[in-house]
């Protein structure tokens, strides 16, 4: 499938809280159901949630796993788009390590 037609799954990079420092946004805490994966464009480590992982596994040729920064760049190249949420946010948080 052509890249421009693939569904982007934007995942938070592992340095999300550093990027948001000082903005007043609550810290991102991945759940125990999140796992690490890499951005298809820049290779950055990022957290993928269980719903995103399920979608990517069911349709690997129709999805594009990107960190949030690369997803914004891709969205701009496409001339905009629709942002949706796959749900979640109810998992057990990871303990700080």
Backbone as a chain_set.jsonl record, in Angstrom:
{"seq": "XXXXXXXXXXXXXXXXXXXXXXXXXXXXXXXXXXXXXXXXXXXXXXXXXXXXXXXXXXXXXXXXXXXXXXXXXXXXXXXXXXXXXXXXXXXXXXXXX", "coords": {"N": [[0.841, -1.173, 0.0], [0.468, 2.261, -0.732], [2.468, 4.719, 0.886], [1.228, 7.175, 1.555], [-1.398, 6.466, 1.886], [-1.508, 4.861, 4.041], [-2.518, 4.248, 7.413], [-1.615, 6.31, 10.029], [-0.092, 5.523, 13.061], [0.479, 7.161, 15.789], [2.855, 7.246, 18.263], [3.904, 7.804, 21.665], [7.137, 9.103, 22.254], [9.909, 7.735, 24.146], [11.09, 9.753, 25.562], [9.12, 11.542, 26.183], [8.191, 12.998, 28.463], [10.363, 14.673, 28.971], [10.264, 16.276, 26.696], [7.886, 17.619, 27.149], [8.356, 19.068, 29.415], [7.841, 21.699, 31.695], [5.548, 22.66, 30.482], [3.196, 22.301, 31.751], [1.619, 20.165, 31.213], [0.274, 17.091, 32.279], [2.417, 14.412, 33.393], [3.366, 11.775, 31.144], [2.624, 8.443, 31.642], [3.404, 5.312, 30.877], [1.445, 2.315, 30.656], [1.506, -0.992, 32.161], [0.859, -2.528, 30.064], [1.887, -1.378, 27.817], [4.478, -1.489, 25.344], [7.848, -1.378, 24.076], [8.79, 0.006, 20.956], [10.041, 0.908, 17.682], [10.253, 3.996, 15.88], [9.185, 4.205, 12.544], [10.318, 6.062, 10.833], [12.383, 7.779, 12.083], [13.573, 6.087, 13.876], [13.483, 6.337, 16.622], [13.042, 5.283, 20.021], [9.882, 4.314, 21.239], [6.733, 4.251, 22.989], [4.29, 1.811, 22.565], [0.89, 1.266, 22.728], [-1.484, -1.275, 23.829], [-3.797, -1.342, 22.164], [-2.971, 0.0, 19.835], [-0.897, -1.707, 19.098], [-2.331, -4.016, 18.501], [-3.875, -3.184, 16.262], [-1.779, -2.607, 14.458], [-0.66, -5.15, 14.188], [-2.718, -6.589, 13.025], [-3.057, -5.337, 10.579], [-0.486, -4.862, 9.12], [0.582, -3.842, 6.692], [-1.002, -1.736, 6.152], [-0.679, 0.161, 8.035], [1.308, 2.678, 9.684], [3.818, 3.021, 11.84], [4.73, 5.596, 13.828], [6.706, 7.974, 15.694], [5.45, 10.633, 17.722], [6.462, 13.115, 16.868], [7.443, 12.608, 14.241], [5.041, 11.815, 13.129], [3.607, 14.198, 13.071], [5.086, 15.592, 11.154], [4.684, 13.937, 8.927], [1.916, 14.199, 8.689], [1.741, 16.895, 7.977], [2.986, 16.79, 5.462], [1.061, 15.403, 4.107], [-0.894, 17.233, 3.95], [-2.632, 17.678, 6.034], [-5.174, 16.095, 8.055], [-7.104, 13.629, 9.856], [-7.387, 13.231, 13.328], [-7.509, 10.606, 15.542], [-8.42, 8.542, 18.373], [-7.472, 5.535, 19.854], [-8.534, 4.617, 22.134], [-8.091, 3.289, 25.433], [-5.879, 4.07, 28.171], [-6.611, 3.179, 30.606], [-5.076, 1.343, 31.82], [-2.839, -0.339, 34.161], [-0.461, 1.704, 35.706], [3.069, 1.835, 34.987], [5.67, 1.255, 37.342], [7.962, 3.719, 38.53], [11.311, 3.393, 37.47]], "CA": [[0.0, 0.0, 0.0], [1.233, 3.507, -0.798], [2.694, 5.341, 2.191], [0.263, 8.254, 1.792], [-2.705, 5.9, 2.206], [-1.41, 4.073, 5.269], [-2.987, 4.884, 8.633], [-0.512, 6.6, 10.95], [-0.281, 5.266, 14.483], [1.449, 8.016, 16.466], [3.16, 6.727, 19.592], [4.738, 8.721, 22.438], [8.536, 8.706, 22.401], [10.272, 7.441, 25.531], [11.491, 11.005, 26.219], [7.933, 12.401, 26.116], [8.12, 13.916, 29.601], [11.397, 15.696, 28.767], [9.773, 17.184, 25.659], [6.772, 18.395, 27.682], [8.763, 19.725, 30.661], [7.535, 23.117, 31.81], [4.337, 23.045, 29.753], [2.03, 22.113, 32.601], [0.911, 18.949, 30.812], [0.58, 15.996, 33.211], [3.407, 13.475, 32.841], [2.913, 10.554, 30.485], [3.055, 7.232, 32.352], [2.937, 4.143, 30.133], [0.909, 1.237, 31.49], [2.242, -2.255, 32.058], [0.484, -3.127, 28.786], [2.666, -0.746, 26.754], [5.782, -2.084, 25.064], [8.712, -0.514, 23.282], [8.966, -0.245, 19.533], [10.824, 1.974, 17.052], [9.618, 4.81, 14.846], [9.537, 3.763, 11.188], [11.089, 7.089, 10.129], [13.619, 8.244, 12.738], [14.142, 5.005, 14.673], [13.419, 6.634, 18.054], [12.278, 4.382, 20.866], [8.586, 4.877, 21.591], [5.802, 3.349, 23.648], [3.099, 1.454, 21.806], [-0.148, 0.721, 23.595], [-2.039, -2.551, 23.375], [-4.729, -1.168, 21.044], [-2.166, 0.316, 18.652], [-0.168, -2.925, 18.741], [-3.306, -4.916, 17.886], [-4.171, -2.664, 14.925], [-0.577, -2.783, 13.625], [-0.478, -6.582, 13.931], [-3.796, -7.054, 12.132], [-2.928, -4.731, 9.25], [0.861, -4.277, 9.084], [0.866, -3.116, 5.445], [-1.907, -0.588, 6.068], [-0.379, 1.079, 9.139], [2.635, 3.278, 9.721], [4.141, 3.328, 13.233], [5.589, 6.775, 13.898], [6.702, 8.739, 16.932], [4.547, 11.775, 17.561], [7.123, 14.17, 16.086], [7.437, 12.206, 12.833], [3.637, 11.792, 12.682], [3.25, 15.579, 12.731], [5.754, 15.893, 9.879], [3.967, 13.178, 7.892], [0.596, 14.811, 8.532], [1.935, 18.135, 7.223], [3.252, 16.399, 4.07], [-0.208, 14.94, 3.534], [-1.806, 18.364, 3.879], [-3.612, 17.614, 7.116], [-5.735, 14.774, 8.3], [-7.983, 13.456, 11.003], [-6.742, 12.612, 14.478], [-8.426, 9.784, 16.325], [-7.838, 7.913, 19.554], [-7.876, 4.136, 19.871], [-8.999, 4.259, 23.471], [-7.033, 2.964, 26.388], [-5.741, 5.001, 29.27], [-7.154, 2.605, 31.823], [-4.177, 0.279, 32.273], [-2.086, -0.137, 35.398], [0.78, 2.41, 35.375], [4.367, 1.236, 35.336], [6.336, 1.888, 38.469], [9.219, 4.366, 38.106], [12.437, 2.469, 37.626]], "C": [[0.892, 1.245, 0.0], [1.313, 4.152, 0.584], [1.615, 6.37, 2.527], [-1.113, 7.736, 2.185], [-2.69, 5.079, 3.489], [-1.892, 4.893, 6.47], [-1.789, 5.078, 9.561], [-0.933, 6.257, 12.368], [0.832, 6.02, 15.202], [1.622, 7.549, 17.902], [4.061, 7.714, 20.341], [6.177, 8.222, 22.531], [8.865, 8.494, 23.876], [10.727, 8.696, 26.278], [10.339, 12.018, 26.238], [7.905, 13.429, 27.244], [9.195, 14.989, 29.528], [10.915, 16.73, 27.753], [8.674, 18.108, 26.19], [7.117, 19.162, 28.961], [8.446, 21.214, 30.617], [6.271, 23.569, 31.111], [3.081, 22.941, 30.609], [1.202, 20.894, 32.24], [1.258, 17.847, 31.814], [1.56, 15.014, 32.586], [2.749, 12.256, 32.203], [3.489, 9.37, 31.263], [2.526, 6.038, 31.574], [2.425, 3.073, 31.094], [1.774, -0.005, 31.332], [1.923, -2.957, 30.747], [1.195, -2.49, 27.593], [3.978, -1.512, 26.554], [6.573, -1.114, 24.194], [8.741, -0.972, 21.835], [9.76, 0.928, 18.966], [10.007, 2.698, 15.997], [10.109, 4.36, 13.481], [10.407, 4.778, 10.462], [12.415, 7.421, 10.799], [14.281, 7.184, 13.612], [14.104, 5.238, 16.173], [12.629, 5.56, 18.788], [10.973, 5.064, 21.248], [7.74, 3.797, 22.237], [4.614, 3.08, 22.733], [2.115, 0.781, 22.757], [-0.739, -0.553, 23.021], [-3.001, -2.406, 22.2], [-3.986, -0.849, 19.754], [-1.435, -0.935, 18.166], [-1.096, -3.901, 18.027], [-3.634, -4.479, 16.459], [-2.992, -2.901, 13.986], [-0.357, -4.255, 13.267], [-1.521, -7.108, 12.942], [-3.64, -6.528, 10.711], [-1.553, -4.077, 9.089], [1.173, -3.476, 7.818], [-0.011, -1.888, 5.272], [-1.646, 0.441, 7.159], [1.065, 1.548, 9.063], [2.894, 3.705, 11.159], [5.16, 4.458, 13.289], [5.579, 7.362, 15.299], [5.855, 9.986, 16.674], [5.166, 12.893, 16.721], [7.101, 13.836, 14.599], [6.014, 12.148, 12.278], [3.173, 13.197, 12.322], [3.856, 15.989, 11.394], [5.022, 15.207, 8.726], [2.592, 13.782, 7.633], [0.695, 16.103, 7.73], [2.204, 17.829, 5.748], [1.97, 15.992, 3.352], [-1.226, 16.074, 3.423], [-2.895, 18.342, 4.935], [-4.12, 16.211, 7.298], [-6.624, 14.785, 9.515], [-7.212, 12.752, 12.104], [-7.797, 11.852, 15.252], [-7.685, 9.172, 17.498], [-8.361, 6.484, 19.6], [-8.371, 3.683, 21.237], [-7.83, 3.942, 24.372], [-7.01, 3.981, 27.505], [-6.273, 4.459, 30.578], [-6.276, 1.468, 32.353], [-3.471, 0.646, 33.567], [-0.758, 0.545, 35.071], [2.027, 1.619, 35.757], [4.923, 1.967, 36.547], [7.61, 2.545, 37.988], [10.393, 3.453, 38.412], [13.669, 3.136, 37.836]], "O": [[1.937, 1.273, 0.651], [0.349, 4.131, 1.35], [1.143, 6.426, 3.663], [-1.913, 8.477, 2.755], [-3.739, 4.649, 3.968], [-1.685, 6.105, 6.517], [-1.046, 4.138, 9.843], [-2.007, 6.654, 12.819], [1.981, 5.579, 15.225], [0.657, 7.467, 18.662], [4.889, 8.386, 19.725], [6.413, 7.057, 22.848], [8.175, 9.017, 24.752], [10.748, 8.7, 27.509], [10.576, 13.224, 26.303], [7.625, 14.604, 27.005], [8.967, 16.112, 29.977], [11.136, 17.927, 27.934], [8.544, 19.245, 25.737], [6.256, 19.836, 29.527], [8.739, 21.899, 29.637], [5.947, 24.756, 31.143], [2.023, 23.44, 30.227], [0.192, 20.616, 32.886], [2.428, 17.687, 32.165], [1.535, 14.805, 31.374], [1.714, 11.775, 32.665], [4.693, 9.306, 31.51], [1.325, 5.769, 31.602], [2.92, 2.947, 32.214], [2.66, -0.058, 30.478], [2.634, -3.882, 30.352], [1.113, -3.006, 26.478], [4.512, -2.105, 27.492], [6.026, -0.155, 23.65], [8.721, -2.166, 21.535], [10.113, 1.847, 19.704], [9.178, 2.1, 15.311], [11.306, 4.156, 13.281], [11.162, 4.405, 9.564], [13.463, 7.355, 10.157], [15.422, 7.358, 14.042], [14.635, 4.427, 16.932], [11.673, 4.999, 18.252], [10.958, 6.257, 21.548], [7.983, 2.602, 22.068], [4.009, 4.007, 22.194], [2.463, -0.146, 23.488], [-0.516, -0.874, 21.853], [-3.021, -3.267, 21.32], [-4.332, -1.371, 18.694], [-1.362, -1.19, 16.964], [-0.695, -4.542, 17.057], [-3.668, -5.307, 15.549], [-3.177, -3.344, 12.852], [0.085, -4.564, 12.16], [-1.223, -7.976, 12.121], [-4.041, -7.186, 9.752], [-1.468, -2.859, 8.937], [1.953, -2.525, 7.872], [0.202, -1.09, 4.359], [-2.31, 1.476, 7.208], [1.921, 0.902, 8.459], [2.266, 4.643, 11.65], [6.302, 4.304, 12.858], [4.58, 7.269, 16.013], [5.586, 10.336, 15.524], [4.466, 13.546, 15.947], [6.773, 14.694, 13.78], [5.8, 12.403, 11.093], [2.42, 13.369, 11.363], [3.205, 16.66, 10.594], [4.773, 15.815, 7.685], [2.155, 13.867, 6.486], [-0.165, 16.382, 6.894], [1.701, 18.534, 4.873], [1.817, 16.209, 2.15], [-2.304, 15.886, 2.86], [-3.963, 18.925, 4.745], [-3.562, 15.255, 6.759], [-6.863, 15.828, 10.124], [-6.477, 11.798, 11.851], [-8.854, 12.393, 15.578], [-6.463, 9.277, 17.597], [-9.553, 6.249, 19.407], [-8.599, 2.494, 21.46], [-6.693, 4.309, 24.075], [-7.999, 4.671, 27.755], [-6.378, 5.195, 31.559], [-6.694, 0.72, 33.237], [-3.505, 1.795, 34.008], [0.004, 0.036, 34.249], [2.031, 0.846, 36.715], [4.671, 3.156, 36.741], [8.289, 1.995, 37.12], [10.458, 2.825, 39.469], [14.705, 2.488, 37.985]]}, "num_chains": 1, "name": "protein.A"}
